Amino acid sequence: QFLRICADLFRLVPFLVFLVVPFMEFLLPVALKLFPNMLPSTFETKSKKEERLKKELRVKLELAKFLQDTIEEMALKNKAAKG
């Protein structure tokens, strides 16, 4: 919760520029197209949130597979070295 709040605060600073500068809000769709994660988390739809969670899970699974393969290679090298 704390990390999400901190991230939202850092995202709020560039977002405030669009509110303070006159007529800058018309460029907001362009900025969101270039920087899709610029909006705070309260503007995140359920489908976007699920998509982000699936992407994070996919990355974690790939990392776990990589680490598992690395450990297996190290075990085989150690076994070959001892045998």
RADA-V299919 format. One record per backbone hydrogen bond with DSSP energy under -0.5 kcal/mol. CO is the residue of the C=O (numbers start at 0). NH is the residue of the N-H. E is the energy in kcal/mol with one decimal. If there is no record, write none. Layout:
# RADA-V299919
co=CO nh=NH e=E
co=CO nh=NH e=E
This chain:
# RADA-V299919
co=0 nh=4 e=-2.1
co=1 nh=5 e=-2.4
co=2 nh=6 e=-2.4
co=3 nh=7 e=-2.3
co=4 nh=8 e=-2.1
co=5 nh=9 e=-2.0
co=6 nh=10 e=-1.8
co=7 nh=11 e=-1.5
co=8 nh=12 e=-1.0
co=9 nh=13 e=-0.6
co=10 nh=14 e=-1.1
co=11 nh=15 e=-2.2
co=12 nh=16 e=-0.9
co=13 nh=17 e=-0.8
co=14 nh=17 e=-0.6
co=14 nh=18 e=-0.8
co=15 nh=19 e=-2.4
co=16 nh=20 e=-2.2
co=20 nh=23 e=-1.6
co=22 nh=25 e=-0.8
co=23 nh=26 e=-1.9
co=24 nh=27 e=-0.9
co=26 nh=30 e=-2.3
co=27 nh=31 e=-2.5
co=28 nh=32 e=-1.6
co=29 nh=33 e=-1.9
co=30 nh=34 e=-3.1
co=34 nh=37 e=-1.6
co=39 nh=42 e=-1.8
co=40 nh=43 e=-1.6
co=44 nh=48 e=-2.2
co=45 nh=49 e=-2.4
co=46 nh=50 e=-2.3
co=47 nh=51 e=-2.4
co=48 nh=52 e=-2.4
co=49 nh=53 e=-2.4
co=50 nh=54 e=-2.1
co=51 nh=55 e=-2.5
co=52 nh=56 e=-2.4
co=53 nh=57 e=-2.4
co=54 nh=58 e=-2.2
co=55 nh=59 e=-2.3
co=56 nh=60 e=-2.4
co=57 nh=61 e=-2.2
co=58 nh=62 e=-2.3
co=59 nh=63 e=-2.4
co=60 nh=64 e=-2.4
co=61 nh=65 e=-2.3
co=62 nh=66 e=-2.6
co=63 nh=67 e=-2.4
co=64 nh=68 e=-2.5
co=65 nh=69 e=-2.3
co=66 nh=70 e=-2.4
co=67 nh=71 e=-2.2
co=68 nh=72 e=-2.3
co=69 nh=73 e=-2.3
co=70 nh=74 e=-2.3
co=71 nh=75 e=-2.3
co=72 nh=76 e=-2.3
co=73 nh=77 e=-2.4
co=74 nh=78 e=-2.4
co=75 nh=79 e=-2.3
co=76 nh=80 e=-2.3
co=77 nh=81 e=-2.0
co=78 nh=82 e=-2.1
